Amino acid sequence: MSERIEDVTVVGGGDSGLLAALALQRMNPGLDVSVVDDFGQPVPQVGKSTFLAIQQILHDSLGIDERSFVEAVKPVWKASVYFRDWCGNEPFHYPFDQSRKFPNPEERDTNEAFYFYYSELHDSEAHQSKCEQLVAQGKSPWYFSPREGGARKYDNVAYHLNTERFNEFLRDLCLDRGIRLIDDEVVTVDVADDRIRRLRSRNRAYEADLYVDATGFSRVLRGEQTDDFREFDLPLDAALNARSEIDLADVVPATVVETGEAGWFWQIDTYDNRDRGYVYASDYVSEAAAREEFVAHCEGIDADDVVKYEFDSGYHERAWVENCVAVGNAEGFVEPLQSTGLTANAKASVTLATLLSGHGRVADDAVRERYNAWVRETWESIYDFISVHYAYADGDTEFWEDAQSVELSRRTELLIEAFDRTGFDAHVDPTMGHPEIDDPLFFQPLDFYALIHHMGATSAFYESHDFEIDDETRRAVERNYGSIREDVADHYDHREFYHGALGQH
Ligand SMILES: Cc1cc2nc3c(=O)[nH]c(=O)nc-3n(C[C@H](O)[C@H](O)[C@H](O)COP(=O)(O)OP(=O)(O)OC[C@H]3O[C@@H](n4cnc5c(N)ncnc54)[C@H](O)[C@@H]3O)c2cc1C
């Protein structure tokens, strides 16, 4: 059925619901948008890590003024995912400026330069990008620029967010922009042939042209429609979470990851505390044993404060069915590794809003399918990216041994084969020429190769040909590294930024 959308009711005021409301309203002037949530309930505390695209989404697509955001939400800037221990590998980063470590194809794209990257990669001290140096020196991306007469920022960074501050900021912004926030709980969903007729709370009913299900894993609306949930082949399904105190000067500007017996630990430093988590597979460890391992691993957390979350790994193959579109955890989730959730959900909302506005707010089967295909591809890409972390994880517990046989997509196999056959390649997407794979990658092949190489993947190309690293390459890398280290030494740490630099400029 085709219809022109005049009003939207979003159910769920977590970050996905609020971001969806903001995107829909901004890209569709005149659209009447309201958000229904049991706003009196406390917001889940778990600290949120994001990836690079978040800045562009918040500050460009959604038009959120960066300075107001920083003053209110007080983010910590994240420069990398730092694998401090991934099944005993040497510590390594997945930095946001990975590609800058590679030779610049415009200048000296030589085999020797790529070989340098292959052979010296593990000598991390001698070969760090600016993001990696920010983490090594515990600095923020902000520095004083004499030319500008104020603070400037290195832009290849994302955020760590205190969820409460972020949620409060988004609520205020919704109100400022004329989005109604309704404190209520939807208890009944009237559906016929997959179309939502109305929603009911205890006191009233809601009717709209379009409903957005942003109720998290409870999937209050989408759960009443045809089930087409695709489950991913990942055993992780639970997480423990707690916080400890932190001094702003000690903030680590990276999401720190370490492996445990049946999963992995995170550390996400925010302005207010150090957020710790243990993501585990409940088929391999009891909750009691996981709690014990978590508390023993994380200094400063109190066993009584540990909160448990459960999640499903997978997604609805059709995010948008008839007059209801699911966003956020209600639509899907892979797992917390690499912190893809919030940013991918925000991107989905911007895509939805743009698609609607580009079609005169008319929603028909073709528009819905266009969006659904985009969402499917996003989740599949995220799964591909996450799955290799397990395929290369060399742990020796039952969980880690089983995890290595995680299902890999054809696309992931092609990338792995390409690295083996030809090593680092900045130019050619190895899925080209494979008509069965016509979807764009969510990540850069070069980043993917660096990740698997850190995790132990070797390349027959480099192993079977002789390369000499020429002096010019070596000197260029050393010069570059030296200047990055000096540069970063002049950056503010998070305390200097928040207690001085922010107010002075
Ligand atoms: C353990 C864990 C760690 C994570 N860490 C990260 C991370 O570091 N970075 C990241 O990007 N993502 C992370 N995620 C994913 C994260 O949850 C999502 O990115 C995102 O925050 C999802 O929020 P949401 O709005 O979809 O759901 P929620 O935050 O769960 O919000 C759902 C909202 O719906 C409301 N609601 C529910 N039922 C009703 C009803 N009947 N009527 C009215 N309102 C209702 C609830 O009150 C709630 O406000 C993590 C997920 C888990 C499980």
The ligand as an SDF file (V2000), in Angstrom:
LIG
                    3D

 53 58  0  0  0  0  0  0  0  0999 V2000
   25.7310   -5.0090   26.8800 C   0  0  0  0  0  0  0  0  0  0  0  0
   25.6060   -4.0610   25.7490 C   0  0  0  0  0  0  0  0  0  0  0  0
   26.6010   -3.1210   25.5270 C   0  0  0  0  0  0  0  0  0  0  0  0
   26.4850   -2.2320   24.4750 C   0  0  0  0  0  0  0  0  0  0  0  0
   27.4880   -1.3360   24.2570 N   0  0  0  0  0  0  0  0  0  0  0  0
   27.4000   -0.5230   23.1940 C   0  0  0  0  0  0  0  0  0  0  0  0
   28.4330    0.4000   22.9070 C   0  0  0  0  0  0  0  0  0  0  0  0
   29.4210    0.5250   23.6300 O   0  0  0  0  0  0  0  0  0  0  0  0
   28.3040    1.1730   21.8100 N   0  0  0  0  0  0  0  0  0  0  0  0
   27.2250    1.0880   20.9770 C   0  0  0  0  0  0  0  0  0  0  0  0
   27.1840    1.7860   19.9790 O   0  0  0  0  0  0  0  0  0  0  0  0
   26.2300    0.2420   21.2350 N   0  0  0  0  0  0  0  0  0  0  0  0
   26.2950   -0.5600   22.3140 C   0  0  0  0  0  0  0  0  0  0  0  0
   25.2810   -1.4160   22.5690 N   0  0  0  0  0  0  0  0  0  0  0  0
   24.0930   -1.3760   21.7280 C   0  0  0  0  0  0  0  0  0  0  0  0
   23.1570   -0.3180   22.2780 C   0  0  0  0  0  0  0  0  0  0  0  0
   22.2400   -0.9200   23.1330 O   0  0  0  0  0  0  0  0  0  0  0  0
   22.5060    0.3240   21.1210 C   0  0  0  0  0  0  0  0  0  0  0  0
   23.4700    0.9230   20.3340 O   0  0  0  0  0  0  0  0  0  0  0  0
   21.5680    1.4440   21.3930 C   0  0  0  0  0  0  0  0  0  0  0  0
   21.9480    2.1970   22.4600 O   0  0  0  0  0  0  0  0  0  0  0  0
   20.1950    0.9010   21.4240 C   0  0  0  0  0  0  0  0  0  0  0  0
   19.3230    1.6580   22.0460 O   0  0  0  0  0  0  0  0  0  0  0  0
   17.7810    1.5030   21.7400 P   0  0  0  0  0  0  0  0  0  0  0  0
   17.2760    2.8850   21.8090 O   0  0  0  0  0  0  0  0  0  0  0  0
   17.5250    0.7010   20.5410 O   0  0  0  0  0  0  0  0  0  0  0  0
   17.2590    0.6030   22.9660 O   0  0  0  0  0  0  0  0  0  0  0  0
   17.1080    0.9680   24.4920 P   0  0  0  0  0  0  0  0  0  0  0  0
   18.2050    1.8380   24.9560 O   0  0  0  0  0  0  0  0  0  0  0  0
   16.8880   -0.3190   25.1870 O   0  0  0  0  0  0  0  0  0  0  0  0
   15.7880    1.8410   24.5550 O   0  0  0  0  0  0  0  0  0  0  0  0
   14.5130    1.2800   24.4530 C   0  0  0  0  0  0  0  0  0  0  0  0
   13.5140    2.2660   25.0240 C   0  0  0  0  0  0  0  0  0  0  0  0
   12.2150    1.7740   24.7590 O   0  0  0  0  0  0  0  0  0  0  0  0
   11.4070    2.0380   25.8860 C   0  0  0  0  0  0  0  0  0  0  0  0
   10.2790    1.1040   25.8600 N   0  0  0  0  0  0  0  0  0  0  0  0
   10.3280   -0.2540   25.8900 C   0  0  0  0  0  0  0  0  0  0  0  0
    9.0810   -0.7590   25.8800 N   0  0  0  0  0  0  0  0  0  0  0  0
    8.2360    0.2940   25.8380 C   0  0  0  0  0  0  0  0  0  0  0  0
    6.8140    0.4020   25.8110 C   0  0  0  0  0  0  0  0  0  0  0  0
    6.0330   -0.6700   25.8360 N   0  0  0  0  0  0  0  0  0  0  0  0
    6.2640    1.6410   25.7780 N   0  0  0  0  0  0  0  0  0  0  0  0
    7.0340    2.7530   25.7650 C   0  0  0  0  0  0  0  0  0  0  0  0
    8.3780    2.6930   25.7840 N   0  0  0  0  0  0  0  0  0  0  0  0
    8.9720    1.4780   25.8310 C   0  0  0  0  0  0  0  0  0  0  0  0
   12.3370    1.8270   27.0650 C   0  0  0  0  0  0  0  0  0  0  0  0
   11.8560    2.4970   28.1980 O   0  0  0  0  0  0  0  0  0  0  0  0
   13.6210    2.4220   26.5380 C   0  0  0  0  0  0  0  0  0  0  0  0
   13.7350    3.7880   26.8400 O   0  0  0  0  0  0  0  0  0  0  0  0
   25.3580   -2.2940   23.6300 C   0  0  0  0  0  0  0  0  0  0  0  0
   24.3530   -3.2340   23.8550 C   0  0  0  0  0  0  0  0  0  0  0  0
   24.4680   -4.1220   24.9070 C   0  0  0  0  0  0  0  0  0  0  0  0
   23.3940   -5.1280   25.1340 C   0  0  0  0  0  0  0  0  0  0  0  0
  1  2  1  0
  2  3  1  0
  2 52  2  0
  3  4  2  0
  4  5  1  0
  4 50  1  0
  5  6  2  0
  6  7  1  0
  6 13  1  0
  7  8  2  0
  7  9  1  0
  9 10  1  0
 10 11  2  0
 10 12  1  0
 12 13  2  0
 13 14  1  0
 14 15  1  0
 14 50  1  0
 15 16  1  0
 16 17  1  0
 16 18  1  0
 18 19  1  0
 18 20  1  0
 20 21  1  0
 20 22  1  0
 22 23  1  0
 23 24  1  0
 24 25  2  0
 24 26  1  0
 24 27  1  0
 27 28  1  0
 28 29  2  0
 28 30  1  0
 28 31  1  0
 31 32  1  0
 32 33  1  0
 33 34  1  0
 33 48  1  0
 34 35  1  0
 35 36  1  0
 35 46  1  0
 36 37  1  0
 36 45  1  0
 37 38  2  0
 38 39  1  0
 39 40  1  0
 39 45  2  0
 40 41  1  0
 40 42  2  0
 42 43  1  0
 43 44  2  0
 44 45  1  0
 46 47  1  0
 46 48  1  0
 48 49  1  0
 50 51  2  0
 51 52  1  0
 52 53  1  0
M  END
$$$$
